[in-house]
C-alpha cells in the first residue's frame, strides 16, 4: 500500500508539537508496511520550521517539496484582508475581535497548489492521503474519489481565538467559524482528532455527513523502558516555549508554590527549559535555573525527578504533558494541562488545582519519595505504550491495513 502525507509543517526537526505528531504518524504508517511519501506544502500562517535539507536527508526520494519550499500566495481577497488588518493595527484602530479573527477558509490553497499536488498524486497513485490541518482541505479537489482522504486536525479551530481570550490566554492564531470548519472537514472521508474532547465535538459537527471521526491522541512511542532518575537529587523540571500560556503558568507556580516546596525540601531545584524567560534569567533564587532550549530531551528529562506543567489556558492536547509521560517522568499538572489525558490518572498522571496548596503538596510528596517517582514514571510509560498501541489498531481498522 502507498500513502502520501501532505503537511504545511516539516516533521524534521521536531522542535514543536505539531511537527512531532506528523513525524510519529509517518513512523506508525511506515511500521505498518506502508510506503509513505512526505509532501511539504507550505502555506501562509503556519510556520514550516525547516529549510527542506533535513527532510530530504531523512526521507530521500520519498520527500517532495512543493513550490520550492515557499508558501503559496493566499487568494487576493485574503491578502487584502490581511493588509487591511495590519494597517488598522499600525494606526491603532481597534477592530471587533470577530473581525480580527476572520479569514477566508479556502484562501490558503491556490489553484497552482491544486495543480501541483494533482501531478504528485497522479505520479505516486496512493491508496490514501493524510492531509495535515483542515486548511489544506481544498487539495482534495486534486484527488480521485477512489483514494481515501484523511484530515489530521491537530486542533479544533472553531472560535479558537475567542475561547483563548475567554480563558485569559494568548497564542492567537488561525481561527474558523463553526460553518467554515464543518465545510473543510466534511470534504474528507476520515477526520482524526488529537484528543477525545475534540473528537466528540467533531462528531457532533459532522453529524449527517459521510465523514468518519476517530481520535488518535498518543502517537509517539515511549522514549525509554523504565523510569530514570537520581534519588540523591530533588529536581523539578518545566519545559515550554515562550508564550503567555507557559509564562503565566510557570510564574504562578514559582510565585505561589516554590517557597513552600523549598521550606519542606531545602535541596529542591527548579530547571526551566525550552525558552529563556526574562523573569528568571537574572532572578536571585540560586535554586532556579533557566537554561533555554535543550538539544537532547533525554538528557533534560534524565536530570529531573519530577515534571510540572502548571498550565492555566490553551487548547488541543498539551504536548508538554505527553512528552513528560513518554520519558517516564512523574507529572503534576492542572486539569487544563491534562485535557484529553484524564484517563492517565489511572496510571501515573497527577492532576491538581494550581490555585490550591494541594499542587505543592503533591510535588513535595513525589519529590521526597524516590520509590514513588519510580512507580509513577513506569506507570506513565505503560500508559503511553497502551495508548499508542490503541492508536495503531485504530489506524489499521480505519484504513483496512493488514497486520504486518
C-alpha positions as CSV (number, residue, x, y, z in Angstrom):
1,X,0.0,0.0,0.0
2,X,1.1,3.6,-0.7
3,X,0.3,6.8,1.2
4,X,1.0,10.5,0.8
5,X,1.4,12.7,3.9
6,X,0.9,16.3,2.9
7,X,1.7,18.9,5.5
8,X,2.3,22.6,5.8
9,X,4.9,21.8,8.6
10,X,8.0,19.8,8.3
11,X,8.5,16.7,10.6
12,X,12.3,17.1,10.8
13,X,13.5,18.8,13.1
14,X,10.8,18.2,15.7
15,X,11.1,21.4,17.8
16,X,7.3,21.7,18.0
17,X,4.3,19.6,19.0
18,X,2.7,19.7,15.5
19,X,6.0,18.6,13.8
20,X,6.4,15.7,16.3
21,X,2.8,14.5,15.6
22,X,3.4,14.5,11.9
23,X,6.7,12.6,12.3
24,X,5.2,10.0,14.6
25,X,2.2,9.3,12.4
26,X,4.7,8.9,9.5
27,X,6.6,6.3,11.6
28,X,3.3,4.5,12.6
29,X,2.3,4.1,8.9
30,X,5.8,3.0,7.9
31,X,5.8,0.5,10.7
32,X,2.7,-1.0,9.3
33,X,4.4,-1.7,6.0
34,X,3.1,1.3,4.1
35,X,5.2,3.1,1.6
36,X,5.0,6.8,2.6
37,X,5.8,9.9,0.6
38,X,6.0,13.1,2.5
39,X,4.8,16.2,0.6
40,X,5.6,19.6,2.1
41,X,3.1,22.2,1.1
42,X,3.9,25.5,2.9
43,X,1.1,28.0,3.4
44,X,0.9,31.4,5.0
45,X,0.0,31.4,8.6
46,X,1.6,28.1,9.6
47,X,5.4,28.1,10.2
48,X,7.4,25.4,8.3
49,X,10.4,25.4,10.7
50,X,12.6,23.6,8.1
51,X,14.7,24.5,5.1
52,X,14.0,21.1,3.4
53,X,17.5,19.8,3.7
54,X,16.9,17.8,6.9
55,X,13.7,16.4,5.4
56,X,15.5,15.3,2.2
57,X,18.3,13.8,4.2
58,X,15.8,11.8,6.2
59,X,13.3,10.7,3.6
60,X,15.4,10.8,0.4
61,X,13.3,10.4,-2.8
62,X,10.2,10.0,-0.7
63,X,10.2,13.7,0.2
64,X,8.7,16.3,-2.2
65,X,8.8,20.0,-1.5
66,X,6.1,22.0,-3.3
67,X,6.8,25.5,-4.6
68,X,10.5,25.2,-3.7
69,X,9.6,25.4,0.0
70,X,7.9,28.8,-0.3
71,X,4.4,29.4,0.9
72,X,1.8,29.7,-1.9
73,X,0.3,33.1,-2.1
74,X,-3.2,33.3,-0.4
75,X,-6.1,34.4,-2.6
76,X,-6.2,38.1,-3.4
77,X,-9.2,38.7,-1.1
78,X,-7.3,37.2,1.9
79,X,-4.2,39.3,1.1
80,X,-6.3,42.4,1.0
81,X,-8.0,41.5,4.3
82,X,-4.6,40.8,5.9
83,X,-3.3,44.1,4.7
84,X,-6.3,46.0,6.0
85,X,-5.9,44.5,9.5
86,X,-2.2,45.3,9.5
87,X,-2.9,48.9,8.6
88,X,-5.5,49.2,11.3
89,X,-3.0,47.9,13.9
90,X,-0.4,50.4,12.7
91,X,-2.9,53.2,13.1
92,X,-4.1,51.9,16.5
93,X,-7.6,51.4,15.0
94,X,-9.4,48.8,17.2
95,X,-11.3,46.2,15.2
96,X,-14.0,43.9,16.7
97,X,-12.5,40.6,17.8
98,X,-14.7,38.6,15.5
99,X,-13.5,40.6,12.5
100,X,-9.8,40.4,13.7
101,X,-10.2,36.6,13.7
102,X,-11.9,36.2,10.4
103,X,-10.2,34.5,7.5
104,X,-11.4,33.1,4.2
105,X,-11.2,29.4,4.8
106,X,-10.1,28.3,1.3
107,X,-7.8,31.1,0.5
108,X,-4.6,29.5,1.6
109,X,-4.6,26.9,-1.2
110,X,-4.3,28.4,-4.6
111,X,-5.2,26.9,-7.9
112,X,-1.5,26.5,-8.6
113,X,-1.1,24.4,-5.4
114,X,-4.0,22.2,-6.5
115,X,-2.4,21.6,-9.9
116,X,1.0,20.9,-8.4
117,X,-0.5,18.4,-5.9
118,X,-2.5,16.7,-8.6
119,X,0.7,16.0,-10.6
120,X,2.2,14.4,-7.5
121,X,-0.9,12.3,-6.8
122,X,-1.1,11.1,-10.4
123,X,2.6,10.1,-10.3
124,X,2.5,8.2,-6.9
125,X,-1.0,6.8,-7.2
126,X,-1.5,6.4,-3.4
127,X,-4.2,4.3,-1.7
128,X,-4.8,7.0,0.9
129,X,-3.7,10.5,1.7
130,X,-3.2,12.1,5.1
131,X,-3.8,15.9,5.0
132,X,-2.4,17.8,8.0
133,X,-4.7,20.7,9.1
134,X,-8.1,21.5,7.8
135,X,-6.7,24.5,6.0
136,X,-5.3,22.1,3.3
137,X,-8.7,20.5,2.6
138,X,-9.0,22.3,-0.7
139,X,-6.3,19.9,-2.0
140,X,-8.9,17.2,-2.0
141,X,-10.1,18.7,-5.3
142,X,-6.9,17.2,-6.8
143,X,-7.7,13.7,-5.6
144,X,-9.6,10.9,-7.3
145,X,-12.7,9.6,-5.4
146,X,-11.1,6.2,-5.2
147,X,-8.4,7.5,-2.9
148,X,-9.2,7.6,0.8
149,X,-8.7,11.1,2.3
150,X,-7.9,11.7,5.9
151,X,-7.6,15.1,7.6
152,X,-5.4,15.1,10.8
153,X,-6.9,18.2,12.5
154,X,-4.1,19.0,15.1
155,X,-6.6,21.3,16.9
156,X,-10.2,22.5,17.0
157,X,-10.3,25.8,15.2
158,X,-13.9,26.7,15.7
159,X,-13.9,30.1,17.5
160,X,-10.4,29.1,18.7
161,X,-9.2,32.7,19.4
162,X,-12.4,33.7,21.1
163,X,-12.1,30.7,23.5
164,X,-8.4,31.6,24.3
165,X,-9.5,35.2,25.1
166,X,-12.2,34.0,27.4
167,X,-9.7,31.8,29.2
168,X,-7.4,34.7,29.7
169,X,-4.7,33.3,27.5
170,X,-3.0,34.3,24.3
171,X,-1.5,32.4,21.4
172,X,-3.9,33.8,18.9
173,X,-3.6,32.2,15.5
174,X,-5.8,31.0,12.7
175,X,-9.5,30.7,13.7
176,X,-12.6,29.4,11.9
177,X,-16.3,29.8,12.3
178,X,-18.3,26.7,13.0
179,X,-19.7,26.6,9.5
180,X,-16.2,27.0,8.0
181,X,-14.7,24.2,10.0
182,X,-17.6,21.9,9.1
183,X,-17.2,22.7,5.4
184,X,-13.5,22.0,5.4
185,X,-13.6,18.7,7.4
186,X,-16.7,17.3,5.6
187,X,-14.6,17.0,2.4
188,X,-12.6,14.2,3.8
189,X,-13.5,10.5,4.3
190,X,-11.9,10.4,7.7
191,X,-11.2,13.1,10.3
192,X,-8.6,12.5,13.1
193,X,-8.9,14.3,16.4
194,X,-6.0,14.8,18.6
195,X,-7.9,14.2,21.8
196,X,-11.3,12.8,22.8
197,X,-13.0,16.1,23.7
198,X,-12.3,17.4,20.3
199,X,-13.3,14.0,18.7
200,X,-16.7,14.3,20.4
201,X,-17.0,17.9,19.1
202,X,-16.2,16.9,15.5
203,X,-18.7,14.0,15.6
204,X,-21.4,16.5,16.6
205,X,-20.3,19.0,14.0
206,X,-20.3,16.4,11.2
207,X,-23.5,14.6,12.2
208,X,-25.3,13.7,9.0
209,X,-22.2,13.8,6.9
210,X,-20.4,10.8,5.4
211,X,-17.2,11.7,7.1
212,X,-16.0,9.3,9.9
213,X,-14.3,10.7,13.0
214,X,-11.7,8.9,15.1
215,X,-9.4,10.1,17.9
216,X,-5.7,9.4,17.7
217,X,-4.2,11.0,20.8
218,X,-1.0,9.2,21.6
219,X,1.0,8.5,18.5
220,X,4.6,8.6,19.9
221,X,6.3,5.6,21.4
222,X,7.8,5.5,24.9
223,X,11.3,7.1,24.9
224,X,12.7,4.5,27.3
225,X,11.9,1.2,29.0
226,X,11.7,2.4,32.6
227,X,12.0,5.5,34.9
228,X,15.4,7.1,35.1
229,X,16.2,9.4,38.0
230,X,18.8,10.3,40.6
231,X,17.4,9.6,44.1
232,X,20.1,11.9,45.6
233,X,18.6,14.9,43.8
234,X,15.3,16.8,44.1
235,X,14.9,18.4,40.7
236,X,11.7,19.8,39.4
237,X,11.6,20.3,35.6
238,X,9.5,22.5,33.4
239,X,9.8,22.6,29.6
240,X,7.9,25.1,27.5
241,X,8.1,27.5,24.6
242,X,7.9,31.3,25.2
243,X,4.2,32.0,25.0
244,X,1.8,33.5,27.5
245,X,0.2,30.2,28.4
246,X,3.6,28.9,29.6
247,X,4.8,32.1,31.2
248,X,1.6,32.7,33.2
249,X,1.7,29.1,34.4
250,X,5.3,28.9,35.5
251,X,5.2,32.4,37.1
252,X,2.1,31.4,39.1
253,X,3.8,28.1,40.2
254,X,7.0,29.9,41.3
255,X,5.2,32.8,43.0
256,X,2.7,30.7,44.9
257,X,4.3,27.3,45.4
258,X,8.1,27.4,45.1
259,X,8.9,28.8,48.6
260,X,6.6,26.3,50.2
261,X,8.3,23.4,48.4
262,X,11.7,24.8,49.3
263,X,10.7,25.0,53.0
264,X,9.9,21.3,53.1
265,X,12.7,20.2,50.7
266,X,15.6,22.7,51.0
267,X,17.7,20.8,48.4
268,X,15.0,21.2,45.7
269,X,15.9,22.9,42.4
270,X,13.8,24.0,39.5
271,X,15.1,23.8,35.9
272,X,13.1,25.8,33.4
273,X,13.9,24.8,29.8
274,X,12.6,25.4,26.3
275,X,12.8,29.2,26.4
276,X,14.7,31.9,28.2
277,X,12.2,33.7,30.4
278,X,13.4,37.2,31.4
279,X,11.7,36.9,34.8
280,X,14.1,34.0,35.7
281,X,17.3,34.8,33.8
282,X,18.5,37.4,36.4
283,X,16.5,36.3,39.4
284,X,18.1,35.9,42.8
285,X,17.0,32.4,43.7
286,X,20.1,30.3,43.1
287,X,17.9,27.1,43.1
288,X,16.1,28.2,39.9
289,X,17.9,27.6,36.6
290,X,16.6,28.9,33.3
291,X,18.6,27.0,30.6
292,X,16.7,27.8,27.4
293,X,16.5,25.4,24.5
294,X,17.8,21.9,25.2
295,X,19.2,19.9,22.3
296,X,18.8,16.5,23.9
297,X,15.4,16.0,25.6
298,X,16.5,12.7,27.0
299,X,19.3,14.4,29.0
300,X,16.9,17.0,30.3
301,X,14.4,14.5,31.5
302,X,17.1,12.2,32.9
303,X,18.1,15.1,35.2
304,X,14.6,15.7,36.6
305,X,12.9,13.8,39.4
306,X,9.5,15.4,38.6
307,X,7.9,17.4,35.8
308,X,5.3,20.1,36.3
309,X,3.0,21.6,33.7
310,X,1.2,24.4,35.5
311,X,-1.0,25.2,32.6
312,X,-3.9,27.6,33.1
313,X,-5.1,28.1,29.5
314,X,-4.8,26.9,25.9
315,X,-6.4,24.4,23.6
316,X,-5.7,21.0,22.0
317,X,-3.6,18.3,23.5
318,X,-0.8,19.5,25.7
319,X,2.3,18.0,24.1
320,X,4.4,19.0,27.1
321,X,2.4,16.7,29.2
322,X,2.6,13.8,26.7
323,X,6.3,14.3,26.3
324,X,7.0,14.0,30.0
325,X,5.0,10.8,30.1
326,X,6.8,9.3,27.1
327,X,10.1,9.9,29.0
328,X,8.7,8.0,32.0
329,X,8.6,11.0,34.4
330,X,6.1,11.7,37.2
331,X,4.0,14.6,36.1
332,X,1.9,17.0,38.2
333,X,-0.3,19.2,36.1
334,X,-3.6,21.1,36.0
335,X,-6.9,20.0,34.5
336,X,-6.0,22.1,31.5
337,X,-2.6,20.5,31.2
338,X,-4.2,17.1,31.3
339,X,-7.0,17.9,28.8
340,X,-7.6,14.8,26.7
341,X,-5.3,12.7,29.0
342,X,-7.7,12.3,32.0
343,X,-7.6,8.5,31.9
344,X,-3.9,8.8,32.6
345,X,-4.9,9.4,36.3
346,X,-5.4,5.6,36.4
347,X,-1.7,5.3,35.7
348,X,0.9,7.8,36.8
349,X,-0.6,11.2,35.9
350,X,-1.3,13.5,38.8
351,X,-3.9,16.3,38.3
352,X,-4.2,19.1,40.8
353,X,-5.6,22.6,41.1
354,X,-2.8,25.1,40.6
355,X,-4.6,27.7,42.8
356,X,-4.7,25.2,45.7
357,X,-1.9,24.4,48.2
358,X,-2.5,20.7,47.1
359,X,-0.5,21.4,43.9
360,X,2.7,22.0,46.0
361,X,1.7,19.2,48.4
362,X,1.7,16.7,45.5
363,X,5.0,18.0,44.3
364,X,6.6,17.5,47.8
365,X,5.0,14.1,48.2
366,X,6.5,12.8,44.9
367,X,9.8,14.7,45.1
368,X,10.6,13.3,48.6
369,X,9.9,9.7,47.7
370,X,12.2,8.1,45.1
371,X,10.1,4.9,45.1
372,X,7.0,6.8,44.3
373,X,8.9,8.6,41.4
374,X,9.8,5.1,40.0
375,X,6.2,3.9,40.3
376,X,4.6,6.9,38.7
377,X,7.2,7.1,36.0
378,X,6.9,3.5,35.0
379,X,3.1,3.8,35.1
380,X,3.2,6.7,32.7
381,X,5.4,4.7,30.3
382,X,2.8,1.9,30.5
383,X,0.0,4.4,29.7
384,X,1.9,5.7,26.6
385,X,2.6,2.2,25.3
386,X,-1.1,1.1,25.7
387,X,-2.5,4.3,24.1
388,X,-0.1,4.2,21.2
389,X,-0.9,0.5,20.6
390,X,-4.6,1.5,20.6
391,X,-3.9,4.3,18.1
392,X,-2.1,1.8,15.8
393,X,-5.1,-0.6,16.0
394,X,-7.5,2.2,15.2
395,X,-5.4,3.3,12.2
396,X,-5.3,-0.3,10.9
397,X,-9.1,-0.6,11.2
398,X,-9.8,2.8,9.6
399,X,-7.6,2.1,6.6
400,X,-8.2,-1.7,6.4
401,X,-4.4,-2.3,6.7
402,X,-3.5,-5.9,7.3
403,X,-1.2,-6.6,10.3
404,X,2.5,-6.8,9.3
